[in-house]
Amino acid sequence: MKALLLLLAASGAATAADADLLRCRAIPDIASRVACYDAIPVAGAAAARAATPAAVPAAPTAPAAPVAAAATPAANFGLSATQMRKADEPNFIESTLLGRIDGWGPTTQFRLANGQVWRVADDSVGSVMETENPKVKITRNAIGTMFLEIEGTNQAPRVRRLQ
């Protein structure tokens, strides 16, 4: 009989909690939504803990999925570059440099055929055999740093997009 009463109490609390969760989920402002979730009473927590085995190992978690950029910069605070990337964003692009190139140094700017402009963002200095309109590939590493790979060289300066 006690078990039946415990189950009825837990299911009633779960129904109330579901309604509270749905109400909170509908709040568009992040801070207000979090405050709403925090205000939900945790009434059935003690009963749920008593019914749960003492040591349940946590299931392994998958890597965090990319999160869509929020409307306010503060909402993205603490997220890694990988988490902020959109799922359909590529890890590299390929194009050609416009014009003649024989090397680069700090702050050198590169204009690509696709209209983008990139600037060397490190102190590297490199040279290539003078070529006209070489093919390039801009790649992103695991932490979000961009590198410019120029056909005909084995060096790849770190770059930052200007335009």
C-alpha positions in Angstrom: 0.0 0.0 0.0 2.9 2.4 0.8 4.4 1.7 -2.6 1.1 2.6 -4.3 0.9 5.9 -2.4 4.5 6.6 -3.2 3.9 6.1 -6.9 0.7 8.2 -6.9 2.5 11.0 -5.1 5.5 10.8 -7.5 3.2 10.8 -10.6 1.2 13.8 -9.3 4.5 15.7 -8.7 5.7 14.7 -12.2 2.5 16.1 -13.8 2.9 19.4 -12.0 6.6 19.5 -12.9 5.7 18.8 -16.6 3.3 21.8 -16.6 6.0 24.0 -15.0 8.6 22.9 -17.5 6.3 23.6 -20.4 5.5 27.1 -19.0 9.2 27.8 -18.6 10.1 26.5 -22.0 7.8 29.1 -23.6 9.7 32.1 -22.1 11.9 33.6 -24.9 14.3 35.6 -22.6 17.1 33.3 -21.5 17.6 34.8 -18.0 13.9 34.7 -17.3 13.6 31.2 -18.6 16.5 30.0 -16.3 14.9 31.8 -13.4 11.6 30.0 -14.1 13.4 26.6 -14.2 15.2 27.4 -10.9 11.9 28.3 -9.3 10.3 24.9 -9.9 10.1 23.0 -6.6 11.9 19.7 -6.4 9.2 18.1 -4.2 9.6 14.5 -5.3 13.4 14.5 -5.3 13.7 12.7 -2.0 11.3 9.9 -3.0 13.0 9.5 -6.4 16.4 9.2 -4.7 15.1 6.6 -2.3 13.8 4.5 -5.3 17.1 4.8 -7.3 20.0 2.5 -6.7 22.8 4.1 -4.7 25.7 4.1 -7.3 24.5 4.3 -10.9 27.4 5.1 -13.2 26.9 8.0 -15.6 26.4 7.1 -19.2 29.1 8.4 -21.5 28.1 11.6 -23.2 28.6 12.5 -26.8 30.6 15.6 -27.7 28.6 18.8 -27.4 26.6 19.6 -30.5 27.2 23.1 -32.0 24.9 25.7 -30.6 23.2 28.4 -32.7 24.5 31.8 -31.9 22.2 33.6 -29.5 20.8 37.1 -29.9 23.0 38.6 -27.2 26.8 38.2 -26.8 26.4 37.4 -23.1 24.4 34.3 -24.0 27.5 32.8 -25.8 29.8 33.5 -22.9 31.8 30.4 -22.0 31.0 28.4 -25.1 34.0 27.2 -27.1 34.4 28.1 -30.7 33.5 24.5 -31.6 30.2 24.7 -29.7 29.3 28.1 -31.4 29.9 26.8 -34.9 26.9 25.9 -37.0 26.5 22.3 -37.9 26.6 23.0 -41.7 29.6 25.3 -41.6 32.6 23.8 -43.6 36.0 23.1 -42.1 37.8 24.5 -45.1 37.3 26.5 -48.3 39.3 26.4 -51.5 39.9 29.3 -53.9 42.7 31.1 -55.7 44.7 34.2 -54.7 44.2 37.1 -57.1 47.5 38.4 -58.5 51.1 37.6 -58.2 52.6 36.3 -54.9 56.2 35.6 -53.8 55.8 35.4 -50.1 54.2 36.9 -47.0 55.0 38.5 -43.6 53.1 39.7 -40.6 50.0 41.7 -41.6 50.1 40.7 -45.3 46.7 40.7 -46.9 45.4 38.2 -49.4 42.4 38.8 -51.7 40.8 35.6 -52.9 38.8 35.0 -56.1 35.7 34.5 -54.1 35.9 38.1 -52.8 37.2 37.3 -49.3 40.1 39.2 -47.9 42.4 37.5 -45.3 45.3 38.9 -43.3 48.3 37.0 -41.7 47.6 36.9 -38.0 50.9 35.6 -36.7 54.6 36.6 -37.0 55.4 34.1 -39.7 57.4 35.0 -42.8 57.3 32.7 -45.8 58.3 32.7 -49.4 57.0 30.8 -52.4 58.3 30.6 -56.0 56.7 33.6 -57.6 53.4 32.5 -59.0 50.3 34.1 -60.5 46.9 33.2 -59.0 47.9 30.2 -57.0 45.3 27.8 -55.5 44.8 28.1 -51.8 42.9 26.3 -49.1 41.9 27.9 -45.8 41.5 25.3 -43.1 40.2 25.4 -39.5 41.8 23.3 -36.8 40.0 21.7 -33.9 40.0 24.9 -31.8 38.9 27.2 -34.6 42.2 28.7 -35.7 42.4 29.4 -39.5 45.4 28.6 -41.7 46.1 29.5 -45.3 47.7 26.7 -47.3 49.2 28.1 -50.5 50.0 25.8 -53.5 53.7 25.4 -53.8 54.7 25.8 -50.2 54.6 23.6 -47.1 54.1 26.6 -44.7 50.7 27.7 -43.6 50.4 31.0 -41.9 47.6 31.6 -39.3 45.1 34.0 -40.9 42.1 36.0 -39.9 39.3 37.1 -42.2 38.9 40.8 -42.8 36.1 40.8 -45.4 
